[in-house]
Amino acid sequence: MPGIQDHEEYMSFSLEVMALDDGVGESILPCTGSSNACRVGMSYYHTPIAYEVTPAVVYQGHEATVIIDPKSADGYFINSKAFKEVKIDSHLMEFEDFDTSLGGYSKKRLRGAVGDQQPSEDGELIVRYTTGFALQQDTQMLHCSYDESDCYKIRTVPAIHKVSANQGVVAGGQELTVTGWGFNAGDVSASIDGNTCEVIS
């Protein structure tokens, strides 16, 4: 099968399959011996592992850290760039302006900026290397409330950057402009000190 050799060397996969019939009723390469002779196996030794994003509640442009154990994948080929990308809900994290190390054989903390995904109750982390995706440790990645009624891996929230005025009259009627990100994700309500505001646009 094309490409199997590279994939096997890089990610330490083993592949044993039943060969096709040779046309005269006999298998060219039959699976014989033990009951495990025909199997697909995986070694975690060369499979990168993604543990979590911290903090678990983020917003667009927010600095976050992804904790990854590259195992020996990053150093498996001396001249290769094994690490490719990290996405949260299909949007890339940006690592360009952050001092971070991608190589080595121990856990890494990759600092980057969160992409422009929409606010989400529970986001999905994707860590991709040249030959596939990192294994995820879901038990470590999950964050839950005390009674476990609210659990998530990554939560993306709207952000307020600026309010057009910091003073007003108690009679109301003053128009304010709130500048930020993520306000177009569903219904938006607003209140000031518990007093409900009318959302104009």
Secondary structure, 3 states (H helix, E strand, C coil): CCCHHHHHHHHCEEECCCCCECCCCCECCCCCCCCCCCCEEECHHHCCEEEEEECCEECCCCEEEEEEECCCCCCCCCCCCCEEEEEECCEECECCCCCCCCCCCCCEEEEEECCCCCCEEEECEEEEECCEECEECHHHHCEECCCCCCEECEEECCEEEEECCCCCCCCCCCCCCEEEECCCCCCCCEEECCEEECCCC
